[in-house]
Amino acid sequence: MFVVIFGRPGCPFCVRAQALAERLEASGAIEGHRYVDILVEGISKADMEKTIGKPVTTVPQIFVDQSHVGGFTEFDQYVREHDLLAQTSAG
């Protein structure tokens, strides 16, 4: 499982999404993650909307294995529903 996070500097939910992905990676729950700074990469909301197939109003926008999950709240919910942090609950 690989996670890609599209975000921007100064976004607290982007920071939280990165931290969660790092925890998942460290625990072995995912194979890895990539953070894409949309400003540095020149990615617009319109570009993301084309990829996702619906309007994008916020960041982060998160993909798990190329499937769009949503923002941080949806990513956090996805992790909980799939028990991905069960391995790290002790620490």
Rosetta silent file (secondary structure, phi, psi, omega in degrees, C-alpha in Angstrom):
SEQUENCE: MFVVIFGRPGCPFCVRAQALAERLEASGAIEGHRYVDILVEGISKADMEKTIGKPVTTVPQIFVDQSHVGGFTEFDQYVREHDLLAQTSAG
SCORE:     score description
SCORE:     0.000 S_00000001
   1 L     0.000  131.999 -178.993    0.000    0.000    0.000 S_00000001
   2 E  -128.076  135.491 -176.700    1.387    3.400   -0.996 S_00000001
   3 E  -112.150  134.163  174.415    0.011    6.797    0.066 S_00000001
   4 E  -121.351  128.701 -178.212    0.337   10.060   -1.881 S_00000001
   5 E  -116.388  120.899  174.312   -0.559   13.329   -0.162 S_00000001
   6 E   -98.545  120.276 -177.775   -1.119   16.513   -2.170 S_00000001
   7 E  -148.273 -169.848  179.504   -0.764   19.538    0.102 S_00000001
   8 L  -144.132  158.454  179.217    0.682   22.987    0.541 S_00000001
   9 L   -61.210  145.984  176.359    2.930   24.760    3.064 S_00000001
  10 L    80.845    5.578 -178.354    1.279   26.106    6.191 S_00000001
  11 L   -94.991  111.800 -177.391   -1.617   23.648    6.052 S_00000001
  12 H   -63.971  -33.100  179.093   -2.132   22.023    9.479 S_00000001
  13 H   -72.778  -28.260  174.745   -4.153   19.136    8.063 S_00000001
  14 H   -66.572  -41.680  178.141   -1.372   18.462    5.549 S_00000001
  15 H   -62.635  -43.707  179.719    1.097   18.231    8.439 S_00000001
  16 H   -64.821  -39.733  178.829   -1.230   15.835   10.286 S_00000001
  17 H   -64.148  -42.258  177.540   -1.669   13.686    7.175 S_00000001
  18 H   -62.222  -43.469 -179.640    2.106   13.472    6.713 S_00000001
  19 H   -62.746  -41.666  178.502    2.599   12.517   10.361 S_00000001
  20 H   -64.722  -43.602  178.279   -0.033    9.785   10.087 S_00000001
  21 H   -62.616  -38.542  178.324    1.543    8.438    6.884 S_00000001
  22 H   -64.574  -40.973  176.685    4.964    8.433    8.592 S_00000001
  23 H   -62.816  -42.369  179.515    3.526    6.441   11.523 S_00000001
  24 H   -63.865  -41.411  179.827    1.957    3.960    9.113 S_00000001
  25 H   -66.722  -44.091 -179.754    5.208    3.583    7.220 S_00000001
  26 H   -62.911  -32.337 -178.867    7.276    3.161   10.391 S_00000001
  27 H   -82.915  -10.796 -178.000    4.904    0.448   11.624 S_00000001
  28 L    86.173    7.190 -178.976    5.056   -1.411    8.326 S_00000001
  29 L   -72.964  -26.889  175.266    1.336   -0.884    7.663 S_00000001
  30 L  -130.324  158.028 -178.929    2.129    0.810    4.325 S_00000001
  31 L   -76.927  -26.706  179.782    5.039    0.410    1.942 S_00000001
  32 E   171.189  177.555  177.490    5.682    4.136    1.757 S_00000001
  33 E  -148.907  160.677  177.109    4.301    7.585    1.122 S_00000001
  34 E  -136.071  133.529  174.911    5.029   10.673   -0.930 S_00000001
  35 E  -102.535  127.325  179.752    4.165   14.263   -0.101 S_00000001
  36 E  -112.908  114.410  176.570    3.570   16.487   -3.122 S_00000001
  37 E   -79.094  109.867 -173.746    3.752   20.249   -2.508 S_00000001
  38 H   -65.549  -27.104  178.703    1.189   21.532   -5.012 S_00000001
  39 H   -72.668  -45.255  179.640    2.746   25.007   -5.079 S_00000001
  40 H   -64.646  -40.601 -176.957    6.257   23.736   -5.856 S_00000001
  41 H   -82.072   -9.000  179.640    4.940   21.272   -8.434 S_00000001
  42 L    71.391   31.614 -179.595    2.629   23.842  -10.043 S_00000001
  43 L   -93.881  124.653 -179.592   -0.478   21.713   -9.517 S_00000001
  44 L   -94.743  167.334  174.427   -3.726   23.693   -9.494 S_00000001
  45 H   -59.745  -37.463  178.516   -7.066   22.804   -7.963 S_00000001
  46 H   -61.746  -39.960  176.996   -8.338   22.367  -11.523 S_00000001
  47 H   -60.913  -45.460  179.959   -5.592   19.803  -12.167 S_00000001
  48 H   -66.383  -38.048  179.326   -6.588   17.871   -9.054 S_00000001
  49 H   -61.095  -38.277  177.839  -10.274   18.096   -9.955 S_00000001
  50 H   -63.255  -41.639 -179.009   -9.535   16.456  -13.317 S_00000001
  51 H   -70.522  -43.582 -175.202   -7.712   13.605  -11.594 S_00000001
  52 H   -79.569  -35.217  179.585  -10.235   13.162   -8.777 S_00000001
  53 L    90.370   13.940  175.616  -13.341   13.754  -10.860 S_00000001
  54 L  -155.196  164.858 -178.524  -15.043   16.168   -8.494 S_00000001
  55 L   -59.180  142.153  177.986  -14.541   19.696   -7.143 S_00000001
  56 L  -117.595  121.810 -179.790  -11.568   20.227   -4.833 S_00000001
  57 L  -115.735  -16.661 -176.326  -11.828   22.997   -2.268 S_00000001
  58 L  -137.714  164.443  168.374   -9.255   21.979    0.347 S_00000001
  59 L  -122.086  156.981    3.479   -5.949   20.240    0.855 S_00000001
  60 L   -76.410  160.245  167.685   -4.654   17.755    1.597 S_00000001
  61 E  -117.658  125.664 -168.426   -6.026   15.445   -1.056 S_00000001
  62 E  -121.153  137.376  177.959   -4.910   11.907   -0.318 S_00000001
  63 E  -120.223  138.417  172.657   -4.648    8.796   -2.468 S_00000001
  64 E  -117.031  118.918 -176.675   -4.110    5.236   -1.290 S_00000001
  65 L    48.867   46.818  176.482   -2.821    2.985   -4.057 S_00000001
  66 L    69.737    6.013  174.735   -3.987    5.553   -6.639 S_00000001
  67 E  -101.563  129.615 -178.789   -7.553    5.611   -5.245 S_00000001
  68 E   -69.253  125.798  178.630   -8.735    8.969   -3.932 S_00000001
  69 E   -98.044  -40.437 -177.267   -9.593    8.770   -0.227 S_00000001
  70 E   132.572 -145.872  179.040  -10.283   12.458    0.476 S_00000001
  71 L   -92.077 -163.174 -177.766   -8.778   14.857    2.985 S_00000001
  72 H   -61.043  -45.261 -177.176   -7.159   14.226    6.348 S_00000001
  73 H   -58.480  -44.014  179.372  -10.421   13.335    8.107 S_00000001
  74 H   -68.288  -36.722  177.793  -11.263   10.709    5.478 S_00000001
  75 H   -64.638  -45.631  178.336   -7.692    9.377    5.535 S_00000001
  76 H   -59.934  -43.354  178.203   -7.799    9.072    9.321 S_00000001
  77 H   -63.256  -42.877  178.128  -11.149    7.268    9.059 S_00000001
  78 H   -57.897  -45.668  179.964   -9.738    4.950    6.353 S_00000001
  79 H   -60.984  -43.744 -179.640   -6.807    4.058    8.619 S_00000001
  80 H   -67.212  -44.387 -178.208   -9.168    3.292   11.519 S_00000001
  81 H   -63.770  -31.350 -178.880  -11.624    1.276    9.408 S_00000001
  82 L   -97.916    8.918  178.275   -8.807   -0.875    8.020 S_00000001
  83 L    51.169   39.626 -176.479   -7.081   -1.256   11.425 S_00000001
  84 L   -73.595  -19.957  178.725   -3.824   -0.019    9.946 S_00000001
  85 L  -101.434    8.844  179.864   -2.535    1.293   13.269 S_00000001
  86 H   -57.368  -33.509 -179.091   -3.387   -1.832   15.246 S_00000001
  87 H   -70.178  -23.850 -174.970    0.297   -2.750   15.088 S_00000001
  88 H  -107.427   10.253 -175.588    1.327    0.554   16.693 S_00000001
  89 L   -65.190  -22.698 -179.934   -1.325    0.812   19.416 S_00000001
  90 L   -80.600  -11.641 -178.895    1.265   -0.165   22.054 S_00000001
  91 L  -172.864    0.000    0.000    3.482    2.752   21.274 S_00000001
